[in-house]
Amino acid sequence: MSKESKILTAVLVAVVGGMIGLFAFANQSSDSGPKPSGDPTKIIRDTTEKRGSGSVQLVEYGDFQCPACGAAEPNVQRILQEYEGKVTFYFRNFPLTQIHKNAIAAHNAAAEAGEQGKFWEFHDKLYAAQKEWSDLADPTDKFVEYAKALNIDSEKVRTAIDKEKYKSLIDQDVADGTALNVQSTPTFFINGSQVTGGYTYENLKAAVDKALGTAPSPAAPAVSASPAAQ
């Protein structure tokens, strides 16, 4: 083979190789659907608290002291009401201990409530009363008060807080969230894929509708408060 033929062959090989590479890149880039972040086996565990019985798996990595989680809670509740029988909701502990000093106590108290079969009652109370306990030097007495009101063994709640009884459970949730690239709260997953775009009702609804394969329906109109209520 002449020198010129060798050069021409080398050029052709380079061109064909480049075209194959571009084709592969184009195919990869076009697949832009939602994908699980990190290890999908870490989404839930057997110990994860859940409510509902639907086919759509909605998972929140949350922090009871996080204001954004508190703001998201009404949106989650609305989704669960409107999609009753279609969505199963799971809550995983992800306390941001560096900025929320009372989070560990809250998560231990909620876990003890769960041990007594009342996790969701305590979960709801913590978010509803978040502003009441977040800035306390020690929220233990307040959590004991909530426990008594919910007919939960309050002394067991106190002990769970004092001894950090559920540290291993909470640490496991945090480790799983970290493996999933959870970096802030709340972080939501639907059927294993992280929900992007925020935790508004509209965004969560769109993600649930997509998971169900249904066309988005108009959101229910907001009910205006009467002048007296305002």
One Martini backbone bead per residue (centre of mass of N, CA, C, O) as a GRO file, in nm:
protein
  230
    1MET     BB    1   0.097   0.037   0.022
    2SER     BB    2   0.075   0.350  -0.006
    3LYS     BB    3   0.119   0.640   0.155
    4GLU     BB    4  -0.146   0.774   0.059
    5SER     BB    5  -0.336   0.537   0.138
    6LYS     BB    6  -0.275   0.538   0.440
    7ILE     BB    7  -0.374   0.825   0.497
    8LEU     BB    8  -0.663   0.787   0.390
    9THR     BB    9  -0.740   0.560   0.586
   10ALA     BB   10  -0.695   0.717   0.850
   11VAL     BB   11  -0.902   0.937   0.792
   12LEU     BB   12  -1.152   0.754   0.767
   13VAL     BB   13  -1.138   0.632   1.049
   14ALA     BB   14  -1.167   0.900   1.204
   15VAL     BB   15  -1.440   0.984   1.086
   16VAL     BB   16  -1.606   0.734   1.163
   17GLY     BB   17  -1.546   0.748   1.467
   18GLY     BB   18  -1.671   1.029   1.510
   19MET     BB   19  -1.958   0.956   1.415
   20ILE     BB   20  -2.013   0.738   1.628
   21GLY     BB   21  -1.976   0.921   1.876
   22LEU     BB   22  -2.200   1.125   1.803
   23PHE     BB   23  -2.433   0.922   1.797
   24ALA     BB   24  -2.411   0.828   2.091
   25PHE     BB   25  -2.446   1.107   2.221
   26ALA     BB   26  -2.724   1.170   2.103
   27ASN     BB   27  -2.872   0.932   2.233
   28GLN     BB   28  -2.803   1.006   2.527
   29SER     BB   29  -2.925   1.301   2.526
   30SER     BB   30  -3.228   1.219   2.447
   31ASP     BB   31  -3.234   1.078   2.738
   32SER     BB   32  -3.427   1.294   2.962
   33GLY     BB   33  -3.545   1.138   3.168
   34PRO     BB   34  -3.613   1.032   3.466
   35LYS     BB   35  -3.378   0.953   3.728
   36PRO     BB   36  -3.219   0.806   3.953
   37SER     BB   37  -3.047   0.903   4.245
   38GLY     BB   38  -2.826   0.694   4.278
   39ASP     BB   39  -2.935   0.450   4.498
   40PRO     BB   40  -3.243   0.287   4.458
   41THR     BB   41  -3.227   0.094   4.723
   42LYS     BB   42  -3.258   0.366   4.927
   43ILE     BB   43  -3.547   0.472   4.940
   44ILE     BB   44  -3.646   0.217   5.111
   45ARG     BB   45  -3.762   0.042   5.405
   46ASP     BB   46  -3.907  -0.161   5.634
   47THR     BB   47  -3.899   0.093   5.853
   48THR     BB   48  -4.071   0.271   5.687
   49GLU     BB   49  -4.295   0.506   5.700
   50LYS     BB   50  -4.652   0.474   5.610
   51ARG     BB   51  -4.912   0.599   5.379
   52GLY     BB   52  -5.121   0.424   5.220
   53SER     BB   53  -5.206   0.217   4.888
   54GLY     BB   54  -5.058   0.294   4.635
   55SER     BB   55  -4.864   0.270   4.337
   56VAL     BB   56  -4.747   0.536   4.418
   57GLN     BB   57  -4.420   0.642   4.519
   58LEU     BB   58  -4.386   0.867   4.794
   59VAL     BB   59  -4.084   1.033   4.895
   60GLU     BB   60  -3.952   1.175   5.202
   61TYR     BB   61  -3.687   1.386   5.286
   62GLY     BB   62  -3.690   1.499   5.625
   63ASP     BB   63  -3.730   1.793   5.851
   64PHE     BB   64  -3.900   1.901   6.125
   65GLN     BB   65  -3.737   2.198   6.136
   66CYS     BB   66  -3.797   2.262   5.846
   67PRO     BB   67  -3.956   2.513   5.681
   68ALA     BB   68  -3.992   2.378   5.400
   69CYS     BB   69  -4.136   2.128   5.508
   70GLY     BB   70  -4.371   2.283   5.633
   71ALA     BB   71  -4.462   2.406   5.356
   72ALA     BB   72  -4.508   2.117   5.213
   73GLU     BB   73  -4.723   1.963   5.379
   74PRO     BB   74  -4.995   2.062   5.251
   75ASN     BB   75  -4.929   1.942   4.971
   76VAL     BB   76  -4.915   1.648   5.057
   77GLN     BB   77  -5.199   1.627   5.178
   78ARG     BB   78  -5.347   1.697   4.917
   79ILE     BB   79  -5.246   1.461   4.751
   80LEU     BB   80  -5.356   1.233   4.939
   81GLN     BB   81  -5.653   1.315   4.905
   82GLU     BB   82  -5.677   1.325   4.582
   83TYR     BB   83  -5.499   1.024   4.578
   84GLU     BB   84  -5.667   0.816   4.698
   85GLY     BB   85  -5.538   0.490   4.633
   86LYS     BB   86  -5.259   0.592   4.455
   87VAL     BB   87  -5.083   0.672   4.713
   88THR     BB   88  -4.764   0.621   4.873
   89PHE     BB   89  -4.630   0.739   5.178
   90TYR     BB   90  -4.291   0.830   5.269
   91PHE     BB   91  -4.079   0.866   5.563
   92ARG     BB   92  -3.757   1.026   5.603
   93ASN     BB   93  -3.476   1.084   5.784
   94PHE     BB   94  -3.317   1.438   5.759
   95PRO     BB   95  -3.138   1.587   5.969
   96LEU     BB   96  -3.005   1.923   6.004
   97THR     BB   97  -2.786   1.958   6.255
   98GLN     BB   98  -2.621   2.225   6.189
   99ILE     BB   99  -2.913   2.409   6.186
  100HIS     BB  100  -3.095   2.193   6.369
  101LYS     BB  101  -3.101   2.146   6.710
  102ASN     BB  102  -3.407   1.992   6.736
  103ALA     BB  103  -3.425   1.747   6.537
  104ILE     BB  104  -3.339   1.494   6.692
  105ALA     BB  105  -3.561   1.505   6.902
  106ALA     BB  106  -3.798   1.489   6.702
  107HIS     BB  107  -3.720   1.214   6.566
  108ASN     BB  108  -3.725   1.046   6.827
  109ALA     BB  109  -4.016   1.106   6.906
  110ALA     BB  110  -4.149   0.997   6.645
  111ALA     BB  111  -4.037   0.708   6.666
  112GLU     BB  112  -4.181   0.644   6.933
  113ALA     BB  113  -4.462   0.688   6.826
  114GLY     BB  114  -4.434   0.459   6.618
  115GLU     BB  115  -4.395   0.232   6.829
  116GLN     BB  116  -4.708   0.321   6.926
  117GLY     BB  117  -4.877   0.382   6.645
  118LYS     BB  118  -4.820   0.736   6.611
  119PHE     BB  119  -4.656   0.882   6.390
  120TRP     BB  120  -4.854   1.065   6.220
  121GLU     BB  121  -4.960   1.234   6.451
  122PHE     BB  122  -4.680   1.350   6.527
  123HIS     BB  123  -4.591   1.456   6.258
  124ASP     BB  124  -4.824   1.662   6.225
  125LYS     BB  125  -4.767   1.821   6.486
  126LEU     BB  126  -4.479   1.918   6.428
  127TYR     BB  127  -4.560   2.089   6.180
  128ALA     BB  128  -4.794   2.260   6.299
  129ALA     BB  129  -4.579   2.342   6.561
  130GLN     BB  130  -4.295   2.442   6.471
  131LYS     BB  131  -4.278   2.742   6.591
  132GLU     BB  132  -4.304   2.648   6.897
  133TRP     BB  133  -4.013   2.458   6.910
  134SER     BB  134  -3.758   2.546   6.741
  135ASP     BB  135  -3.643   2.785   6.963
  136LEU     BB  136  -3.586   2.604   7.183
  137ALA     BB  137  -3.355   2.494   7.402
  138ASP     BB  138  -3.576   2.263   7.499
  139PRO     BB  139  -3.829   2.042   7.357
  140THR     BB  140  -3.917   1.806   7.541
  141ASP     BB  141  -4.171   1.911   7.696
  142LYS     BB  142  -4.334   1.962   7.438
  143PHE     BB  143  -4.334   1.666   7.336
  144VAL     BB  144  -4.471   1.553   7.585
  145GLU     BB  145  -4.730   1.714   7.550
  146TYR     BB  146  -4.808   1.591   7.278
  147ALA     BB  147  -4.821   1.298   7.374
  148LYS     BB  148  -5.049   1.328   7.576
  149ALA     BB  149  -5.262   1.436   7.366
  150LEU     BB  150  -5.211   1.144   7.194
  151ASN     BB  151  -5.177   0.896   7.383
  152ILE     BB  152  -4.871   0.887   7.463
  153ASP     BB  153  -4.596   0.775   7.606
  154SER     BB  154  -4.414   1.025   7.752
  155GLU     BB  155  -4.171   0.883   7.894
  156LYS     BB  156  -4.069   0.743   7.638
  157VAL     BB  157  -4.013   1.002   7.489
  158ARG     BB  158  -3.808   1.119   7.683
  159THR     BB  159  -3.607   0.882   7.665
  160ALA     BB  160  -3.558   0.893   7.358
  161ILE     BB  161  -3.428   1.171   7.371
  162ASP     BB  162  -3.207   1.140   7.591
  163LYS     BB  163  -3.088   0.856   7.439
  164GLU     BB  164  -3.119   0.830   7.141
  165LYS     BB  165  -3.274   0.557   7.055
  166TYR     BB  166  -3.290   0.625   6.713
  167LYS     BB  167  -3.008   0.666   6.582
  168SER     BB  168  -2.975   0.428   6.380
  169LEU     BB  169  -3.221   0.494   6.208
  170ILE     BB  170  -3.142   0.783   6.132
  171ASP     BB  171  -2.861   0.720   6.015
  172GLN     BB  172  -2.967   0.538   5.787
  173ASP     BB  173  -3.132   0.752   5.641
  174VAL     BB  174  -2.897   0.945   5.589
  175ALA     BB  175  -2.724   0.746   5.429
  176ASP     BB  176  -2.932   0.699   5.205
  177GLY     BB  177  -2.961   0.992   5.117
  178THR     BB  178  -2.666   1.031   5.041
  179ALA     BB  179  -2.670   0.802   4.820
  180LEU     BB  180  -2.905   0.991   4.667
  181ASN     BB  181  -2.815   1.300   4.681
  182VAL     BB  182  -2.907   1.435   4.931
  183GLN     BB  183  -2.896   1.806   5.022
  184SER     BB  184  -3.202   1.862   5.098
  185THR     BB  185  -3.498   2.010   5.244
  186PRO     BB  186  -3.710   1.872   5.072
  187THR     BB  187  -3.697   1.536   4.928
  188PHE     BB  188  -3.832   1.387   4.635
  189PHE     BB  189  -3.983   1.069   4.539
  190ILE     BB  190  -4.096   0.898   4.233
  191ASN     BB  191  -4.050   0.590   4.161
  192GLY     BB  192  -3.720   0.662   4.215
  193SER     BB  193  -3.750   0.966   4.128
  194GLN     BB  194  -3.650   1.273   4.136
  195VAL     BB  195  -3.791   1.572   4.222
  196THR     BB  196  -3.817   1.852   4.028
  197GLY     BB  197  -3.897   2.206   4.096
  198GLY     BB  198  -4.012   2.141   4.371
  199TYR     BB  199  -4.296   2.153   4.638
  200THR     BB  200  -4.534   2.212   4.496
  201TYR     BB  201  -4.837   2.117   4.410
  202GLU     BB  202  -4.804   2.127   4.101
  203ASN     BB  203  -4.542   1.956   4.089
  204LEU     BB  204  -4.642   1.702   4.235
  205LYS     BB  205  -4.884   1.648   4.053
  206ALA     BB  206  -4.730   1.611   3.788
  207ALA     BB  207  -4.565   1.366   3.888
  208VAL     BB  208  -4.805   1.184   3.954
  209ASP     BB  209  -4.942   1.187   3.677
  210LYS     BB  210  -4.704   1.061   3.531
  211ALA     BB  211  -4.699   0.795   3.696
  212LEU     BB  212  -5.007   0.731   3.611
  213GLY     BB  213  -5.068   0.830   3.307
  214THR     BB  214  -5.207   1.111   3.331
  215ALA     BB  215  -5.385   1.379   3.273
  216PRO     BB  216  -5.393   1.683   3.355
  217SER     BB  217  -5.579   1.847   3.595
  218PRO     BB  218  -5.749   2.082   3.723
  219ALA     BB  219  -5.721   2.273   3.973
  220ALA     BB  220  -5.848   2.353   4.252
  221PRO     BB  221  -6.000   2.607   4.374
  222ALA     BB  222  -5.953   2.852   4.573
  223VAL     BB  223  -6.044   2.949   4.898
  224SER     BB  224  -6.180   3.223   5.016
  225ALA     BB  225  -6.162   3.426   5.265
  226SER     BB  226  -6.323   3.583   5.486
  227PRO     BB  227  -6.306   3.880   5.640
  228ALA     BB  228  -6.328   3.754   5.925
  229ALA     BB  229  -6.097   3.540   5.891
  230GLN     BB  230  -5.866   3.758   5.829
   0.00000   0.00000   0.00000
